[in-house]
Amino acid sequence: MVSACTFGTVGPATKVLDSAGLSAMEIAQARLTIAAVLLLAFVALTRPRALVAAAREAYGVIAVLGIFSFATLQTLCGVAVARIPVGVFVVLQFLSPVIVVAWLRCVRRVPQPRQVWTGTAVVLVGLLLVGEVWSRLRLDVIGVLAALGTAAALSVRFLVAGRALARHDPVTVAALGIAIGALALNVVSPVTAFPYGTLGDTVRYETVSAPVWAVVLWAAFVATLVAYLSGIAAQQFLAPSAASLFATLEVVAGAGAAYLFLRETLTPVQCVGVATVLTGVGLAQRSMRTSPRPRASGARPVDVPHGKPSRTAGEPQRSPRGT
């Protein structure tokens, strides 16, 4: 929930920075680069051996996270928002829970409780109401494909991060993943081309009046470093399907942040959509929490966090590492 709430501030921060003249690529580049420097410095000072071990043992998984779930996600997000209405983009981006649940069921052969499917469907209905898609529907093939790409890139984090978390702590995994994502963006758009002169300007947008550098720091520290770190840490204890559904709360948090900072209000239909999203998340999470574990040996595996082998009957249940 911390991850969803902090990610929810990305929208208002991006709008403010866009009004200051920064492009979507430059905003993503600044967010990931600053977050990577801060987090890598912290990990290098506090756990250098863990940093080296993760880089050596889980480099493949972390590279996939960095390139797809950080760099590609941020880039495609900017492309999609520029070409299709934000409401349509939100609905398409948060198809990720459907992708995650379908992948777990069809590819990994992990059975999902019926209420997970029901909760996922309820969340999608809520997203359609929040986005009021019927009033803003405009087809742009590139924009739609970019939005679907963000859904796929977001799904990668929920499905892949657990492989690295099985042996390495979330702080180290997040630091390396963000660093690789920042490196990829800086290769595409070199740091020498960044408009540093803009950082000293004061930006005014709706009720916000602040130096550009302060908004950039907020976007980098709160909406990137804290958001990604808490989201990856949560996957130590949540199954991929649960984590992906909780991520849709970003829509609710984003609406609240837009109201607080930009005075953007929701229509009655959108308020119903927010309540529907919350209901769907709660329904799915309740089924995961209360569904019984298999008791007989040879029973099918359950959906467990971070990709570890499922526990069968007769095996002791271990507490999650780090509790």
Secondary structure, DSSP 8 states (H G I E B T S, - for coil): -HHHHHHTTHHHHHHHHHHTT--HHHHHHHHHHHHHHHHHHHHHHH-HHHHHHHHHHSHHHHHHIIIIIIIIHHHHHHHHHHHS-HHHHHHHHTTHHHHHHHHHHHTS-----HHHHHHHHHHHHHHHHHHTHHHH----HHHHHHHHHHHHHHHHHHHHHHHHHTTS-HHHHHHHHHHHHHHHHHHHS-GGGS-GGGGGSEEEETTEEEEHHHHHHHHHIIIIIIHHHHHHHHTTTS-HHHHHHHHTHHHHHHHHHHHHHH-----HHHHHHHHHHHHHHHHHHHHHHHS----STT------GGG-----TTS-----TT-
